[in-house]
């Protein structure tokens, strides 16, 4: 059995969904080791709780629950690096599906939702991978306003051809389970990967030192296969 943990990320140019694939025996220890990363941070720094969510934007920018670490940049980088290290140890692969938002709006206007579109594209790739492996796939995604519509689209894809999904999702078990990221360390891991990937892919950091630091962080994942695509309609 395989598990896929999914989160989304976006900016004015691109919208992406990111999926981490994890083998069932790895799930529990993956979550426990991420818990340990946050627990160590809570012991070392005041104002951080052991249940604090690993959220890429907040940890990177020292906002929300990570605001107490605003003065200690190196500590935040270290926490991010530790969490990516755990991810590199347990994730079997990373899949990233994105689209160009302006091109999508120009071509499809109100016909299709961008989140459901890239989610279906991602599910198609994940299902194909699970099928090659001969294993079923449980999909867990960060909660989203389109959850019911996405689940309905997946059900239709089992019965008939639908726009945005080629083939049938024969390896996806039941549905996509949408959960609060606050309650899933592995969805949080997908968020950390998604946030960092988008900063690098879209050249968000103009400062050379910041860009170099982000590349160095991403290098922690160098042994994890990454399958990424940006659709430009």
Buried (B, 14 or more C-beta within 10 A) or exposed (E): EBBBBBBBBBEEBBBBBBBBBBBEEBBEEBBEBBBEBBBBBBEEBEEBEEEBBBBBBBBBBBEEBBEBBEEBEEBBBBBBBBBBBBBBBBBBBBBBBBBBBEEBEEEBEEEBBBBBBBBBBBBBBBBBBBBEBEEBBBBBBBBBEBBEBBBEBBEEBEEEEBEBBEEBBEBBBEBBBBBEBBEBBBBBBBBBBBBBBBBBBBEEBEEEEEBEBBEEBBEBBEEBEBBEBBBEE
